[in-house]
Amino acid sequence: MSSNYDAIVDLDPPIDTPEAQLEFQNFILSEDQKNVSGKVNPQRAGPSSGADFGFTAPPPQQQQTQAAPQARGGFWTVEYYSQYFNVDTTDVGQRIVATVIPKQKFADVLGTNPDLYGPFWIATTVIFALFATSTVAGWINHKEYTYDMTLLSLAVSTVYVYTSVVPLVLWGVLKYFKGPANLLELIDMYGYALAAWIPVSLLCIIPSEIVRWVLVAVAFASSVLFKIRTVRPIITQTNDKRASTLVLSIIVLCHGALVLLFKFVFFRFVISV
């Protein structure tokens, strides 16, 4: 009599049956399979997964920088004003020459790149020249080295106010009369026009009142003609005679007041008590 357990029964179902497909399977790839497939789950690979592919993953901060472009700073940041100092020595030299020799329009020389570098340093150089030459003129007269620091403070306040406030007033007037005025170009016009006063201040050391008056008159006429020649194309587009009268009056009166201040305060012998 045969036993009930003599027959061997295979309990594993076939692979293609639904029962076999429901069984748990091992999805962990071997190292060879990782290299072949080239795709690894970053959560399983860990920090050193990038080394297997011949590169090192950048830090999180660098990834964020590459993903999102840097935002440009506002007007209260230094980066915002750096674009107005993008000039070289050649550009500044050409703009200074254009204020004296009218070969081409000053607006054409500026092009699309008006700057604040030239007006700032020219104004600063004029301040130093006024104080230094006034002190030297006093030393020539009295044979004694004397200086007055109030002259320096007066030069700073006068020159900086003149090159910033007067262009702002002109810009406001031209805008009121619907003129296509650019504030930065007007600041450049006043700033670069001051370059003529650097050699004048040096020549005014000569102890001759006639020579000083001639130098001051020539510098005054040259600067006023340059400003009128630069502003006239803007005035003609307003189609208003009041704009022309008001703008020309501001230019002549303000510059005349500046010249008289230079002549009677700085371009004279400093008399010390």
Residue pairs with C-beta under 8 A, 6 or more apart in sequence:
12 20
13 19
13 20
14 20
29 37
29 40
34 40
34 52
35 52
38 53
40 49
40 52
42 49
45 52
49 57
50 56
50 57
58 66
72 79
72 80
73 79
73 80
74 80
75 81
81 116
84 114
84 115
84 116
84 117
84 184
85 115
85 116
85 117
86 113
86 115
87 113
87 115
87 117
87 118
91 113
91 115
91 118
92 117
92 118
94 109
95 106
95 109
95 110
95 118
95 188
95 192
96 118
96 122
96 192
96 195
98 104
98 106
98 109
98 192
99 106
99 192
99 193
99 195
99 196
99 223
99 226
100 195
100 196
100 222
100 226
102 226
102 229
105 229
105 230
105 233
106 188
106 189
106 192
106 226
106 229
106 230
107 185
107 230
107 233
110 185
110 188
114 182
114 184
114 185
114 187
114 188
115 188
116 184
116 187
116 191
118 188
118 191
118 192
119 163
119 187
119 188
119 190
119 191
119 192
119 194
120 191
122 191
122 192
122 194
122 195
122 198
123 159
123 160
123 163
123 191
123 194
125 198
126 155
126 159
126 194
126 195
126 197
126 198
126 201
127 152
127 155
127 156
127 159
127 160
129 197
129 198
129 201
129 202
130 151
130 155
130 159
130 197
130 201
130 262
130 266
131 147
131 151
131 152
131 155
131 266
133 201
133 202
133 204
133 205
133 266
133 267
134 151
134 265
134 266
134 267
134 268
134 270
135 145
135 146
135 147
135 148
135 151
135 270
136 205
137 204
137 205
137 207
137 267
137 268
137 269
137 270
138 146
138 147
138 269
138 270
138 271
138 272
139 145
139 146
140 205
140 207
140 269
141 207
141 269
141 270
141 271
142 269
142 270
142 271
142 272
144 272
146 270
146 272
148 270
148 272
151 265
151 266
151 270
154 265
155 266
158 258
158 261
159 194
162 190
162 254
162 258
163 187
163 190
163 191
163 194
164 187
166 190
166 250
166 254
167 183
167 186
167 187
167 189
167 190
168 183
168 186
169 250
170 181
170 186
170 231
170 247
170 250
170 251
171 181
171 182
171 183
171 186
173 243
173 246
173 247
173 250
174 180
174 181
174 234
174 235
174 238
174 243
174 247
175 181
177 238
177 240
177 242
177 243
178 238
179 234
179 235
179 237
179 238
179 243
180 234
180 237
181 234
189 226
189 227
189 230
189 231
190 227
193 223
193 226
193 227
196 219
196 222
196 223
197 219
197 262
200 215
200 216
200 218
200 219
201 262
201 266
201 267
203 211
203 215
204 211
204 212
204 215
204 216
204 266
204 267
206 212
207 269
212 263
212 267
212 268
213 263
216 259
216 262
216 263
216 267
219 259
220 255
220 256
220 259
223 255
224 251
224 252
224 255
227 251
227 255
228 248
228 251
231 247
231 251
235 243
235 244
235 247
235 248
238 244
